[in-house]
Amino acid sequence: MPKLDKMSPEEQVSISKKMFYGGLAFLPLLWLVNFVYFFCTIRQPSAPREMRKYVYMSLGGCIVWFIILTTWYALFVERRTQWGAGADRITVVIPKGT
């Protein structure tokens, strides 16, 4: 991606907006990239308000996804044996070989 200081504020807002909407397609890492990439820019007083909105919503979405995935992992590890054959069907077992 190009340097942020060489882009106009409108281009920055456009990229941030596209990255936010891309994250809605079940790509929470794109939200994290959006936040990290634009973090220094949104801390400046001259940062566009709309860009701040998309960057902070990206951070919020990323945190929510992290909580959901962590909760699912904890439940699955804890209760997989109780769920029986259904849990076995979604479990990936990689054979070690000889």
QUITA-V143782 format. One line per field, one symbol per residue. psi: psi as a letter, one per 30 degrees, with the letter a starting at -180 (. if undefined). A space follows every 10 residues. Layout:
psi->???
This chain:
psi->llkeffllee eeeeeeeeee eeffhhiffe eeeeeeegee effkfgkkee eeeeeeeeee eeeeeeeeee eeeeeeeege effbeeeeeg kkkjkfa.
